[in-house]
Amino acid sequence: MNRKELISSRNVFRDLGKQHADIQQLKAILAAEIIGALDKQSLSVRKAQVRTGIAAAEFSCIRNADLSRFTVDRLMTIINRLGSRVEVSVKVKRQNIAA
């Protein structure tokens, strides 16, 4: 293995060559925040449903990292309903694309 193969982009989805890696990374970060909020507040998926009005099945999907059905804005809405706010900072890096 050479040195270049050991360098991470800090996005596991990009490192694995996944499509839409940036979106998948953001969704994973948001899901981790939701799981953290559920744990901190000792909420089961049923209790979270009662508190937020969001289906328990959605919380189960998030806990199981099944995020394909969620949009970024939906995950942000769930975080908001759990009593937190999302602050986003964007950094755009130009990619060298050979013609």
C-alpha positions, -999 to +999 in steps of 0.1 A: +000+000+000+015+034-009+012+066+010-015+081-013-038+051-006-035+059+032-047+095+029-083+101+038-106+128+023-123+129+057-154+116+040-157+078+041-183+078+014-159+096-010-130+073+000-152+044-009-161+059-043-198+063-035-221+085-055-233+117-038-207+112-011-211+148+003-248+143+008-244+109+024-217+123+048-240+152+058-270+128+063-248+105+085-237+135+106-273+147+111-284+111+119-256+109+145-269+141+161-304+127+162-293+095+178-273+115+203-303+136+212-325+105+217-299+090+239-293+122+259-330+126+265-335+088+272-361+086+244-373+054+229-386+056+194-421+055+208-415+083+232-398+103+205-429+099+183-451+112+211-429+142+217-422+152+181-451+138+160-427+120+138-433+083+132-415+058+154-405+039+123-385+069+111-365+070+143-359+033+139-346+038+104-323+065+117-310+044+145-303+016+120-285+040+096-311+034+069-310+069+056-319+064+020-355+076+025-345+108+042-336+142+028-312+165+045-340+190+053-361+162+068-333+152+091-329+189+101-366+191+109-363+160+131-334+176+150-354+208+154-384+189+168-361+172+193-353+207+207-320+214+189-310+237+161-287+231+131-260+255+122-244+248+088-210+261+077-201+255+040-166+253+026-163+248-011-130+234-024-123+235-061-114+201-075-087+197-101-104+181-131-081+172-160-097+178-194 
